[in-house]
Amino acid sequence: MKIKRKIEISVISDVHLGTYGCQAKYLLTYLNSIDPKKLVLNGDIIDIWQFSKRYFPRPHLKVIKKIMTMASNGVEVIYITGNHDEMLRKFSNTTIGNISIVDKAVLELDGKKAWFFHGDVFDISIQNAKWLAKLGGYGYNLLTLLNKMVNWYLEKRGKERYSISKKVKNGVKGAVKYINDFEKVISELAIENEYDYVICGHIHQPKMEYFENKNGATTYLNSGDWVENFTALEYQFKRWKIYNFNEDKLRPFVVIDKEDEDQKIKDLIAAITIVKQSKKKKKAKS
């Protein structure tokens, strides 16, 4: 029997089910390894822009079935709409069992406010030229298909996977500037609205960074994607972490904190002391 990792919240985004680039098998392995209280689907889960009846493989269907099963087993599933699944926005604020469809969400986590949304509302190319964004989406899909074939060859040769699209994005100054501006604008808006965390997706760049200005501070988090990065965000022990499938696999959530480690040692010593004292009292009574 496999032991699942218990976590409070798991956040995934940019899965793009129904496209060649979607790595549904890896995502399914991840979902089977966790037991969250909440599962936040932060946009672009089903790629309705590029949906085709001719291409929707079994692993993609299994991901949907797994999410439905999790919901039926008591997991609260929050589906936040993105640009590739914007058709679902007509059903915003609809709840079916444990599944709710929203455009954004604000959750209170251990006394702190977390603001969840996909992030496409801050994308000028989508707001002003949607046709260009869709064309770019098809180009990205072809690039990931090519990348898939390249990685198949590399894995056969026993070599590491390679992301062409990531290399292109990191090498283009305009793309790097766009990402930096995206993160800065969102973080400043979160500070203005007094959110302790701002969690989004959209740009396929997993990240966790503390932002501060004269008005306050916030933590910016991006869940990445399941096309090239295979990442998720997890909240547990009052902390966020980026889960990376390539690096973490099924490794349990570990808190690396000196104070917590010291406290655990103190608690362990206290527990041993109590056990010893109770044994001495029993001997004295007898």
N, C-alpha and C positions, 0 to 999 in steps of 0.2 A: 504494500500500500504506500503510495507516494504521499509525503507530508507537504502540504501547501504552506507557503509563507503568509502569515496573517499580517495585513497592513490596513491602515485606516482608509487611505485614498490612493487610487491608481489613476493616473491621467495619461491617456494616449491621444494622439491626433495624427492627421495626415496619413491615414492608412491607405487611402485610394483603392478600395476594393473595386474590382472590375477593370483594373488596368494591368498592363504587363509588368510594371515596376513594383507592384505590391508584393511584399514578402509575407504572405498570409501564413505560411507554415511556421515561420519564426514567431509571429505574433500569437498564433494558436498555442505554441509551446509555452510562451510567456503567460498567457491567460490561464493555462492549465496549472501553472506553478504558484498562483497567488489566490488568496482568499480575502478580498478587500471588503470593507463595509460600504464604500462608495467607489463606483467606476465612472470617471468623467471622460466622455468621448468628446474631445475638444475640436470638432470640426473636420471636414474632409474625410470622413470615415468611408462613405460610399461615394465614388466619383461619378456623380450623375451627369456631369459635363461630357464625359467620355464613355458613358454606359453603352454597352452593346450586348444584344441577346446572344451573339455568337461567342462572346468571351466572358464567362463567369465561372472559373474552375471550382472544383469541389472544395479545396482548402478555403476559398473565399466564402463559400456558403457555410462551411464549418465554423468560421469566425463569427458570422451572424448568429448561427445556432448556439454557439458557446455563450455569447452575450445574452441571448434570450434565456438560456438555462440559468446563468448567473442571476438574472433578474428574478426568475421564478423561484430561485433558492434564497431570496431575501436580500440580495445585493441591490443597493440603490443606484440605478443607472441614470446619469444625467447626460443627455445628448445635446451638445451645444452646436448649432449649425455653423457651417463654414461657407466659403464661396463655391466650392465644387459640389456641395450638397445644399445649395441655397434654396432649392425647390421645397425643402422641408420647412422653410421659414413660414410658409402659409399655415403650418401646424404648430407654430410657436405657442408656448404656454399650455400645451396639451399633455395630459398625464394618462398613461395606460399601465395600470398595475404599479410596478416599481420603476417604470421607465418614464422619464419626463423629457420633452423636447423644448428647448429654450434657445434664445439668442445670446444670452449671457447669464452668469450666475454669481452670486456673492455668498460665500460661506464663512461662518465664524469657526475658526480653528484654535482652540485653546486660548480664547480671549483676543485673537487677532483676526483681522478681516482679510479674506482672500477673494480677489476679483478674477473670474474666469471668463474668457471670451476667445474666439478664434484668432482675430487679428486682422482680417481682410478689410475691415472698415478703415484701417489706416494705410491701405495700399492704394496709391493714386492711380496706378495703371488699371486697377479693377474698377474704381469708381468712375473714371473718366473715359476709359477705352476698354470695355469688357470684351469686345471681339478680339482685341490684341492680346489680352490676358488668356483667353481661351485658345488662341493660336499658339501662344507660348506654352500652354498646357499640353497641347498635342506634340509640340517639339520636344518637350521634356519627357513625355511618354515614350517617344521614339528613341531618345537618348538612353533612357533607362532600359529599354528593350535591348539595345546594343550592348549596354553595360552588363546586362544579364548573361548574354552570350560570352562576353569577355571573361566574366567571373566563372562561368561554367568551365571554360578552358583552363583558367588559372587553378581552380580547385582540382581538376583532373591532374594537373602537373604538381599538385601539392604546395601551391603558392598562395599567398594571402589575397583576399578579395581587394578590388580596387574600385573607387568611385570616380567615374569620369565627371559627372555633374558637380560633385563636391570640389574637385580639382579646378573645374572651370569657374565656379562661383568664387572660390578663394583666390583665384588668380586675376579676377577682373576687379579693378579698383572701384568701378561704379557699383557693382554688386555688394562689395564690402561696405561702401559708404551707405548704401540703401539699408543694409542690415543694421549698421550702427545707428542710423537716424531712426529706424523703426523702433529699436530697443529704447533709445533715449526719449522719444516722444511718448511712448507708452508708459515708461517709468515716471516721467514728469507728471503725466495725467493721473497716475495712480497716487502719487504724493499729494497732488492737489485735492484729490477726493479722499485722502486719508486711509488708503488701503495699504496694509502691511505687506501683502503679496499681490503680484499681478502675474497671472498664468495664461499663456497663449500658445499658439502653434503657428501655422501658416507659412513661415519662412524656412522650415525644415532645418533649423539650426538649434540643436539642444544646448541649453545654457542655463546657468544659475548665477546671478550677479547682484551684488548689493549696490543700489544707487542712492546717492544723497545729494541734496542741494540745500539752499538757504531756507526752504520751506519745510523740509523734513526728509524722510528716507523711506525706501521700499526695497523689496527683493523681487527682481525680475526673474521669471522662470519660463522656459520654453521646452515643451515636451518632445521637440524634434519630429521624427517621422518613422514610418515602417516601410520606406522605399529604399533609403540608402544608409540611414544611421541606426535604425532598429532600437529606438530609445523610448523611455517612458519616464514620468515623474512619479515618485512615491512619497507619501507623507506618513510618517510613523515616529513615535517618541518625540513629538512636537518639533520634528525637523523634516525638511525636504531633502531628497537626493535624486540624482539622475540615474536611472537604471539603464545600463547599456548591455544589450543582449550579447554582443560580441565579446565583451570583457567579463560581465558578471555571470552569464548563463543562468544557473539556478541558485547562485550564491545568496544566502539569507541577508536581510537588511542588518547592517552592522553600524553601530554608533561609535564614531571615533571622537571621543571627547574626554579630555583628561579629568575634568571634574566628575563626570559620570562614572568613569572607571574607578576613581578614588572612592566615590560613594558606594559603588557596588562592593568594593573590597571591605569598606567599613560595615556595610550591611551583612556581609558574609561572616565577618569576625563577630559581630553582634549576635548573629544567629547561632554560631558555634558556642559562644559564651553562654547563651540562654540554655542550649541543650545540655552543656556541662553542668550548669547550676541545677537544672531540673533533676539530673541524674544523682547529684550529691544530696539533694533534698530527699529523694526516694530512698537512698541508702541510710540516711539519718533516721527516717521514719521506721525502717525495718530493723 
